[in-house]
């Protein structure tokens, strides 16, 4: 995989998460036309746009991930025998 593919992959995933180019463009303050050129490889993805995209992806992933609960001392913790 080339280094230039990573930013484009991130943009493609962000388009999916934002439900379209227009919404992603609004979130990144980038025109839809510029995003289309970046996605097609006609224009390089600027580092600032890439970093903002990664931030959006991390935020979306963090908000979707189920939170792991820690055993409450009132619940008895481990269930079952230790091996």
Secondary structure, DSSP 8 states (H G I E B T S, - for coil): --HHHHHHHHHHHHHHHHTSHHHHHHHHT--HHHHHHHHHTSS---HHHHHHHHHHHHHHHHHHS-------GGGTS--S---
